[in-house]
Amino acid sequence: MTTKNLTKTAVPEAPADGAKNTPAASTAARPPMETVTLSNHLRIEGTDYLPGAKVRVTADYARRLRRQGYVARA
């Protein structure tokens, strides 16, 4: 039976000079968000929003809400 040597720990290395943390790489994982003003009562994931409420949703969901008439034309 072998035993593991627990005294050695992994030390993270510093990133190379050529590797940069770009904002485009970190924002690519998140979908773009939009703020919309509702024109009708809407329930999203169990939360009720009254007409006139401003809601922050993904761009795709905002587009679908506009097509269905839930977004106020301001």
RAMO-V806244 format. One record per residue. N is the residue number from 1. RES is the residue in three letters. SS is DSSP state (A for helix, B for strand, O for the rest). PSI is psi in radians with two decimals (999 if undefined). Layout:
N,RES,SS,PSI  N,RES,SS,PSI
This chain:
1,MET,O,2.36  2,THR,O,2.65  3,THR,O,2.60  4,LYS,O,2.53  5,ASN,O,1.84  6,LEU,O,-0.09  7,THR,O,-0.42  8,LYS,O,2.29  9,THR,O,2.64  10,ALA,O,2.23  11,VAL,O,2.13  12,PRO,O,2.41  13,GLU,O,2.65  14,ALA,O,2.54  15,PRO,O,2.62  16,ALA,O,2.80  17,ASP,O,-0.57  18,GLY,O,-0.38  19,ALA,O,2.13  20,LYS,O,2.57  21,ASN,O,1.71  22,THR,O,2.51  23,PRO,A,-0.54  24,ALA,A,-0.61  25,ALA,A,-0.63  26,SER,A,-0.48  27,THR,A,-0.21  28,ALA,O,-0.49  29,ALA,O,-0.47  30,ARG,O,2.36  31,PRO,O,2.66  32,PRO,O,2.49  33,MET,B,2.64  34,GLU,B,2.65  35,THR,B,2.19  36,VAL,B,2.65  37,THR,B,2.17  38,LEU,B,2.49  39,SER,O,-0.24  40,ASN,O,2.88  41,HIS,O,2.38  42,LEU,B,2.44  43,ARG,B,2.13  44,ILE,B,2.04  45,GLU,O,0.78  46,GLY,O,-0.01  47,THR,B,2.24  48,ASP,B,2.36  49,TYR,B,2.25  50,LEU,O,2.82  51,PRO,O,2.42  52,GLY,O,-0.17  53,ALA,O,2.48  54,LYS,B,2.22  55,VAL,B,2.39  56,ARG,B,2.02  57,VAL,B,2.97  58,THR,B,2.75  59,ALA,A,-0.67  60,ASP,A,-0.76  61,TYR,A,-0.65  62,ALA,A,-0.70  63,ARG,A,-0.74  64,ARG,A,-0.66  65,LEU,A,-0.68  66,ARG,A,-0.77  67,ARG,A,-0.58  68,GLN,A,-0.06  69,GLY,O,0.33  70,TYR,O,-0.19  71,VAL,B,2.31  72,ALA,O,2.47  73,ARG,O,1.68  74,ALA,O,999
